[in-house]
Amino acid sequence: MEKLAPAQTGLKGTIKVPGDKSISHRSVMFAAVASGKTVVKNFLPGADCLSTIHCFQQMGVPIERDGTRVVIDGKGWDGLSEPETVLDTGNSGTTTRLMLGLLAGRPFHSVIAGDESIAKRPMQRVTKPLCEMGAHIDGRRGGNFTPLSIRGGALRGIEYQLPVASAQVKSALLLAGLQADGSTIVHEPQPTRDHTERMIRAFGGAVKTEGRTISVRGGAVFHGTEIDVPGDISSAAFFMAAASLVPGSEIVLPDVGLNPTRAGILDVLKQMGADMEVAEMQAPHAPSGGEPKGTLVIRPAVLQGVEIGGGLIPRLIDEIPIIALLATQAEGRTVIKDAAELKVKETNRIDTVVRELKKLGAQIEATADGMIIEGPCRLSGGTVESHGDHRIGMMLAVASLVAKDAVCLDGAEAIAVSYPQFFDDLKSVL
């Protein structure tokens, strides 16, 4: 349990947030099936991304890691060998779902399993279209829950309308389509983060994007490259919120990924009236995986309640817990809707956010697809719990900065999944 005290002064300093989790996962996956050596810099050494590395090592891919530098010696798609034991994806939904797409095209048998949280997360949204492509996948409740058994190979391309806006499902189908006969065409109900498409291009592959339709052809050949992973905007969001809420603060966040399909948190902060600027912007370039990045500067401001929904939600789905905290300190009502996807994250994030913020005295209610928050509300101290969810843990840690009394955070170790040095960085600006 971590005991956290309210901030006594403004938060001041520069924080280089860890590498982007989504991009770190994908850099290893594509490097593993590329021909030649790939060097990944600023890799996120969190538990989730280490699960991805371990899975490929189990399939015979030579991978060496020194801190945030990872070297992968890829031997192409055919360089993967049948794993002798179960592939353990830990707590990582990204590893689990994307690996399903990749393994669906490999002509061998494999089994994927994760922790208790992964065992509760629905997989049929991925396994159903993969089976339509010709993969043989089975598991608990008709292949909806792990452990999942995959016998891949001999895939055929399909045209598929995603029932939900999910970058993980889209990415799994693209990874399968890159190995399939013919074209695979995916239609999205709303645009989702496009890290997979950018990574395909960074490794020398081809992908076509027309509006909300993405297509790839089978027979893709990738070549080793160099990837410099931008800072994770989802991790940066917690310090953006902290600087916005604590009087006298100024936090500088260099080299943060600013992919427009991912940066919805910036739009929301602007709508709320945050004092934030992009001090330096770098255009997409090959070493960053084709990702734009920049330096953010954030200072305190009087925030206003907003309504968030529709196409904005997929661009900030991971930031909703911290947006809910911001809303407790904003003037007026904030409504978050169209976010039912939160129910199938590491926890049911709608219920968990509401339950934990209520413990601190927040005026917040859950709805079927989001939440309603009334602000501003001075938060009290108390004991709260991460429920094993890294983003809930970091949100509650930031809440402690503006609470009247100390906050005791149970399950703080979950934060290491995406931000191992979170508490060190927080102390550095206090």
C-alpha positions as CSV (number, residue, x, y, z in Angstrom):
1,M,0.0,0.0,0.0
2,E,1.3,3.5,-1.0
3,K,0.5,6.4,1.3
4,L,0.2,9.6,-0.7
5,A,0.0,13.1,0.7
6,P,-1.7,16.2,-0.8
7,A,0.6,18.5,-2.8
8,Q,2.0,21.3,-0.6
9,T,3.4,23.4,-3.5
10,G,3.1,23.5,-7.3
11,L,4.5,20.7,-9.4
12,K,7.5,22.0,-11.3
13,G,10.0,20.2,-13.6
14,T,10.5,18.2,-16.8
15,I,9.4,14.6,-17.1
16,K,10.3,12.3,-19.9
17,V,7.5,9.8,-19.8
18,P,8.2,6.2,-20.8
19,G,7.9,4.9,-24.4
20,D,4.5,4.4,-25.8
21,K,3.0,1.0,-24.8
22,S,1.1,0.4,-28.0
23,I,4.0,1.2,-30.2
24,S,6.5,-0.8,-28.0
25,H,4.3,-3.9,-28.4
26,R,4.0,-3.5,-32.2
27,S,7.7,-2.7,-32.7
28,V,8.6,-6.1,-31.3
29,M,5.9,-8.0,-33.2
30,F,6.8,-6.6,-36.6
31,A,10.6,-6.9,-35.9
32,A,10.1,-10.5,-35.0
33,V,8.6,-11.3,-38.4
34,A,10.9,-9.0,-40.4
35,S,14.1,-10.1,-42.0
36,G,17.2,-8.7,-40.4
37,K,18.1,-6.8,-37.2
38,T,15.8,-4.2,-35.7
39,V,16.9,-1.8,-32.9
40,V,14.1,-0.4,-30.8
41,K,15.0,2.7,-28.6
42,N,12.9,4.1,-25.7
43,F,11.1,0.7,-25.5
44,L,8.7,0.6,-22.5
45,P,10.1,-2.1,-20.1
46,G,6.7,-2.5,-18.4
47,A,5.2,-5.9,-17.6
48,D,2.8,-5.9,-20.6
49,C,5.5,-5.2,-23.2
50,L,7.9,-7.7,-21.6
51,S,5.1,-10.3,-22.0
52,T,5.3,-9.6,-25.8
53,I,9.0,-10.1,-25.8
54,H,8.8,-13.3,-23.9
55,C,6.2,-14.8,-26.2
56,F,8.4,-14.3,-29.3
57,Q,11.4,-15.6,-27.4
58,Q,9.4,-18.8,-26.8
59,M,9.0,-19.0,-30.6
60,G,12.7,-18.9,-31.2
61,V,13.2,-15.2,-32.0
62,P,16.6,-13.9,-30.6
63,I,15.8,-10.8,-28.6
64,E,18.2,-8.9,-26.3
65,R,17.2,-6.1,-24.0
66,D,19.3,-3.5,-22.2
67,G,17.0,-1.2,-20.3
68,T,15.0,0.6,-22.9
69,R,17.0,-0.6,-25.8
70,V,15.9,-3.8,-27.5
71,V,17.6,-5.6,-30.4
72,I,15.5,-8.2,-32.3
73,D,17.1,-10.5,-34.9
74,G,14.2,-11.3,-37.1
75,K,14.1,-14.3,-39.6
76,G,10.9,-13.5,-41.3
77,W,7.4,-15.0,-40.9
78,D,8.8,-18.5,-41.4
79,G,11.4,-17.9,-38.7
80,L,8.8,-18.4,-36.0
81,S,8.8,-21.9,-34.5
82,E,6.0,-23.8,-32.7
83,P,6.2,-22.9,-29.0
84,E,6.8,-25.9,-26.7
85,T,4.8,-24.3,-23.8
86,V,1.8,-22.0,-23.3
87,L,2.4,-18.4,-24.5
88,D,1.8,-16.4,-21.3
89,T,0.5,-12.9,-22.2
90,G,0.2,-11.8,-18.5
91,N,-2.1,-8.8,-18.0
92,S,-1.7,-7.6,-21.6
93,G,-4.9,-7.4,-23.8
94,T,-2.8,-6.0,-26.6
95,T,-0.4,-8.9,-26.6
96,T,-3.3,-11.4,-26.4
97,R,-5.4,-10.0,-29.2
98,L,-2.7,-9.1,-31.6
99,M,-0.9,-12.4,-31.1
100,L,-4.1,-14.2,-32.1
101,G,-4.0,-12.4,-35.4
102,L,-0.3,-13.1,-36.0
103,L,-0.5,-16.8,-34.9
104,A,-3.7,-17.4,-37.0
105,G,-1.4,-17.3,-40.1
106,R,1.4,-19.6,-38.8
107,P,1.2,-23.3,-39.7
108,F,1.6,-24.7,-36.3
109,H,-0.2,-25.1,-33.0
110,S,0.0,-22.7,-30.1
111,V,-1.9,-21.9,-26.9
112,I,-2.3,-18.4,-25.4
113,A,-3.2,-17.7,-21.8
114,G,-2.9,-14.8,-19.4
115,D,-3.7,-13.8,-15.9
116,E,-7.1,-13.7,-14.1
117,S,-7.9,-10.3,-15.7
118,I,-7.2,-11.6,-19.2
119,A,-9.3,-14.7,-18.6
120,K,-12.4,-12.4,-18.1
121,R,-11.8,-10.3,-21.3
122,P,-13.9,-11.2,-24.4
123,M,-11.9,-12.6,-27.3
124,Q,-14.6,-13.7,-29.7
125,R,-14.6,-10.3,-31.3
126,V,-11.1,-11.4,-32.6
127,T,-11.5,-15.2,-32.8
128,K,-14.7,-15.1,-34.9
129,P,-13.4,-13.2,-37.9
130,L,-10.1,-15.1,-37.7
131,C,-12.0,-18.4,-37.9
132,E,-13.8,-17.0,-40.9
133,M,-10.4,-16.5,-42.5
134,G,-9.6,-20.2,-42.0
135,A,-7.9,-20.3,-38.6
136,H,-8.8,-23.0,-36.1
137,I,-9.2,-21.4,-32.7
138,D,-10.9,-22.9,-29.7
139,G,-11.2,-22.0,-26.0
140,R,-13.6,-21.5,-23.1
141,R,-17.2,-20.7,-24.0
142,G,-16.8,-21.3,-27.8
143,G,-13.4,-19.5,-28.0
144,N,-14.5,-16.3,-26.2
145,F,-12.1,-16.6,-23.2
146,T,-8.6,-17.8,-22.7
147,P,-6.8,-20.2,-22.6
148,L,-7.1,-20.3,-26.4
149,S,-5.8,-22.9,-28.7
150,I,-4.7,-21.8,-32.2
151,R,-3.9,-24.0,-35.3
152,G,-3.0,-21.5,-38.0
153,G,-2.1,-21.3,-41.6
154,A,-3.8,-21.3,-45.0
155,L,-5.8,-18.1,-44.4
156,R,-7.9,-16.4,-47.0
157,G,-8.6,-12.7,-47.0
158,I,-12.0,-11.4,-46.0
159,E,-13.9,-8.1,-45.9
160,Y,-15.1,-7.4,-42.4
161,Q,-17.2,-4.7,-40.7
162,L,-16.0,-4.2,-37.1
163,P,-19.0,-4.3,-34.7
164,V,-17.1,-2.1,-32.3
165,A,-14.3,0.5,-32.7
166,S,-11.3,-1.4,-31.5
167,A,-7.7,-0.9,-32.6
168,Q,-6.8,-4.3,-31.1
169,V,-9.4,-6.2,-33.2
170,K,-8.4,-4.2,-36.3
171,S,-4.7,-4.9,-35.8
172,A,-5.3,-8.6,-35.2
173,L,-7.1,-8.8,-38.6
174,L,-4.4,-6.8,-40.4
175,L,-1.7,-9.1,-38.9
176,A,-3.7,-12.1,-40.2
177,G,-4.4,-10.5,-43.5
178,L,-0.7,-9.8,-44.2
179,Q,-0.3,-13.6,-44.2
180,A,-3.5,-14.5,-46.0
181,D,-4.4,-15.3,-49.6
182,G,-5.7,-12.2,-51.3
183,S,-6.9,-8.9,-49.7
184,T,-8.2,-8.3,-46.2
185,I,-10.5,-5.3,-45.9
186,V,-11.5,-3.9,-42.5
187,H,-14.3,-1.3,-42.1
188,E,-14.3,0.7,-38.8
189,P,-17.4,2.3,-37.3
190,Q,-15.2,5.1,-35.9
191,P,-11.5,5.7,-36.6
192,T,-9.2,4.1,-34.1
193,R,-5.5,4.5,-33.3
194,D,-3.4,3.7,-36.4
195,H,-0.1,2.6,-34.9
196,T,-0.3,-0.8,-36.7
197,E,-0.8,0.9,-40.1
198,R,2.2,3.2,-39.5
199,M,4.3,0.3,-38.3
200,I,3.5,-1.7,-41.4
201,R,4.9,1.1,-43.5
202,A,7.9,1.6,-41.2
203,F,9.0,-2.0,-41.8
204,G,8.6,-1.6,-45.6
205,G,5.1,-3.1,-46.0
206,A,2.0,-1.7,-47.8
207,V,-1.4,-0.8,-46.3
208,K,-4.2,1.2,-47.9
209,T,-6.4,3.6,-45.8
210,E,-9.4,5.3,-47.3
211,G,-11.5,7.0,-44.6
212,R,-12.6,4.3,-42.2
213,T,-11.6,1.4,-44.5
214,I,-8.1,-0.2,-44.2
215,S,-6.8,-3.0,-46.4
216,V,-3.7,-5.2,-46.8
217,R,-2.6,-7.9,-49.1
218,G,-1.1,-11.2,-48.2
219,G,2.5,-12.1,-48.8
220,A,4.0,-9.1,-47.0
221,V,7.7,-9.1,-46.5
222,F,9.2,-6.9,-43.8
223,H,12.8,-5.7,-43.3
224,G,14.5,-4.9,-40.0
225,T,14.8,-1.2,-39.2
226,E,15.3,1.3,-36.3
227,I,12.4,2.5,-34.2
228,D,12.7,5.3,-31.7
229,V,9.5,5.0,-29.6
230,P,7.8,8.3,-28.8
231,G,6.7,9.0,-25.2
232,D,3.3,7.6,-24.2
233,I,0.6,10.2,-24.3
234,S,-1.5,8.0,-22.0
235,S,1.2,8.2,-19.4
236,A,1.8,11.9,-20.0
237,A,-2.0,12.5,-19.4
238,F,-1.6,11.9,-15.7
239,F,1.0,14.7,-15.4
240,M,-1.0,16.9,-17.7
241,A,-3.9,16.5,-15.3
242,A,-1.7,17.0,-12.2
243,A,-0.3,20.3,-13.6
244,S,-3.7,21.5,-14.5
245,L,-5.1,20.9,-11.0
246,V,-2.3,21.9,-8.6
247,P,-1.9,25.7,-8.2
248,G,1.6,27.0,-9.0
249,S,2.5,24.1,-11.3
250,E,4.4,24.0,-14.6
251,I,5.3,20.7,-16.1
252,V,7.3,20.1,-19.4
253,L,6.8,16.8,-21.2
254,P,9.3,16.3,-24.1
255,D,9.0,13.9,-27.0
256,V,5.4,12.8,-26.4
257,G,3.7,11.0,-29.2
258,L,1.0,13.2,-30.8
259,N,-0.6,10.8,-33.2
260,P,-4.0,12.5,-34.0
261,T,-5.8,9.1,-33.8
262,R,-4.6,8.9,-30.2
263,A,-4.4,12.5,-28.9
264,G,-8.1,13.1,-28.0
265,I,-7.0,14.0,-24.5
266,L,-5.5,17.2,-25.9
267,D,-8.9,18.1,-27.5
268,V,-10.7,17.5,-24.2
269,L,-8.2,19.6,-22.2
270,K,-8.6,22.5,-24.7
271,Q,-12.4,22.2,-24.4
272,M,-12.1,22.3,-20.6
273,G,-10.0,25.4,-20.8
274,A,-6.6,24.0,-19.8
275,D,-3.5,26.1,-20.1
276,M,-1.5,23.9,-22.4
277,E,0.8,24.4,-25.4
278,V,2.8,22.3,-27.8
279,A,6.2,24.0,-27.5
280,E,7.8,21.9,-30.2
281,M,6.3,19.6,-32.8
282,Q,8.2,17.1,-34.9
283,A,6.6,15.7,-38.1
284,P,6.3,11.9,-38.6
285,H,9.5,10.3,-39.7
286,A,10.7,6.8,-40.2
287,P,12.8,6.2,-37.0
288,S,9.7,7.1,-34.8
289,G,7.7,4.4,-36.6
290,G,6.1,7.2,-38.7
291,E,4.7,8.8,-35.5
292,P,4.6,12.6,-34.8
293,K,5.8,13.8,-31.4
294,G,6.3,17.1,-29.6
295,T,7.0,18.8,-26.3
296,L,4.0,19.7,-24.1
297,V,3.9,22.5,-21.4
298,I,1.1,22.5,-18.9
299,R,0.1,25.0,-16.2
300,P,-2.9,25.3,-13.9
301,A,-6.3,26.6,-15.1
302,V,-9.9,26.9,-14.0
303,L,-11.5,24.0,-15.9
304,Q,-15.1,23.7,-17.2
305,G,-17.3,20.7,-17.5
306,V,-17.7,19.2,-21.0
307,E,-19.6,16.5,-22.9
308,I,-17.5,13.8,-24.4
309,G,-18.8,11.1,-26.8
310,G,-19.0,9.8,-30.4
311,G,-15.9,9.6,-32.5
312,L,-13.7,11.2,-29.8
313,I,-14.0,8.2,-27.5
314,P,-11.7,5.8,-29.4
315,R,-9.0,8.6,-29.5
316,L,-9.0,8.8,-25.7
317,I,-10.4,5.5,-24.4
318,D,-7.4,4.9,-22.0
319,E,-7.5,8.5,-20.7
320,I,-11.1,8.4,-19.5
321,P,-10.2,7.6,-15.8
322,I,-8.0,10.7,-15.6
323,I,-10.6,12.8,-17.5
324,A,-13.1,11.7,-14.8
325,L,-10.8,13.0,-12.1
326,L,-10.4,16.3,-14.0
327,A,-14.2,16.6,-14.2
328,T,-14.5,16.4,-10.4
329,Q,-12.5,19.6,-10.2
330,A,-14.1,21.4,-13.1
331,E,-17.0,23.9,-13.0
332,G,-20.3,22.3,-13.8
333,R,-21.3,19.0,-15.2
334,T,-19.3,16.6,-17.3
335,V,-21.0,13.8,-19.3
336,I,-19.0,10.9,-20.8
337,K,-21.0,8.7,-23.1
338,D,-20.5,6.1,-25.9
339,A,-17.8,4.5,-23.8
340,A,-19.2,1.1,-23.1
341,E,-15.9,-0.4,-24.3
342,L,-14.5,0.6,-20.9
343,K,-16.4,-2.3,-19.4
344,V,-13.9,-4.8,-21.0
345,K,-10.6,-3.2,-20.1
346,E,-8.3,-4.4,-17.3
347,T,-11.3,-3.8,-15.1
348,N,-14.9,-2.6,-15.8
349,R,-13.5,1.0,-15.8
350,I,-16.9,2.7,-15.6
351,D,-17.8,1.0,-12.3
352,T,-14.3,1.0,-10.9
353,V,-13.7,4.7,-11.6
354,V,-17.0,5.7,-10.1
355,R,-16.6,3.4,-7.0
356,E,-13.1,4.6,-6.2
357,L,-13.7,8.4,-6.7
358,K,-16.9,8.1,-4.6
359,K,-14.7,6.9,-1.8
360,L,-13.0,10.3,-1.9
361,G,-16.2,12.2,-1.9
362,A,-16.7,12.8,-5.7
363,Q,-20.1,13.5,-7.1
364,I,-20.1,10.9,-9.8
365,E,-22.6,8.4,-11.2
366,A,-22.2,5.5,-13.7
367,T,-24.4,5.2,-16.8
368,A,-24.8,2.4,-19.2
369,D,-22.1,3.7,-21.4
370,G,-20.2,6.2,-19.4
371,M,-20.5,8.5,-16.4
372,I,-21.8,11.9,-15.2
373,I,-19.7,14.0,-12.9
374,E,-20.6,17.2,-11.0
375,G,-17.9,19.6,-10.1
376,P,-16.0,21.2,-8.5
377,C,-15.8,18.9,-5.5
378,R,-13.0,19.0,-2.9
379,L,-11.9,15.4,-2.5
380,S,-11.3,13.9,0.9
381,G,-8.6,11.4,1.9
382,G,-9.2,7.7,2.4
383,T,-8.2,4.3,1.3
384,V,-8.7,3.4,-2.4
385,E,-7.8,0.5,-4.6
386,S,-6.3,0.1,-8.1
387,H,-8.1,-3.3,-8.6
388,G,-5.0,-4.4,-10.5
389,D,-5.6,-1.7,-13.2
390,H,-2.5,0.5,-13.9
391,R,-4.5,3.5,-15.2
392,I,-6.9,3.4,-12.2
393,G,-3.9,3.4,-9.9
394,M,-2.2,6.4,-11.5
395,M,-5.5,8.3,-11.6
396,L,-6.0,7.8,-7.8
397,A,-2.4,8.8,-7.2
398,V,-3.0,12.1,-9.0
399,A,-6.3,12.5,-7.0
400,S,-4.2,12.4,-3.8
401,L,-2.5,15.7,-4.9
402,V,-5.8,17.6,-4.6
403,A,-7.3,15.8,-1.7
404,K,-7.7,17.3,1.8
405,D,-6.0,14.5,3.5
406,A,-3.7,11.6,2.8
407,V,-4.8,8.9,0.3
408,C,-3.7,5.3,0.8
409,L,-3.5,3.4,-2.5
410,D,-3.9,-0.3,-2.3
411,G,-2.5,-2.2,-5.3
412,A,-0.1,0.5,-6.4
413,E,2.2,-2.1,-7.8
414,A,-0.2,-2.5,-10.8
415,I,1.1,0.9,-12.1
416,A,4.4,-0.8,-13.2
417,V,2.4,-2.4,-16.1
418,S,2.8,0.7,-18.1
419,Y,4.8,3.2,-16.0
420,P,7.5,1.5,-13.8
421,Q,9.0,4.8,-12.6
422,F,5.8,6.7,-12.1
423,F,6.3,7.4,-8.4
424,D,9.9,8.5,-8.9
425,D,8.8,10.9,-11.6
426,L,6.0,12.2,-9.4
427,K,8.4,12.8,-6.5
428,S,10.8,14.6,-8.9
429,V,8.3,17.4,-9.5
430,L,6.8,17.8,-6.0
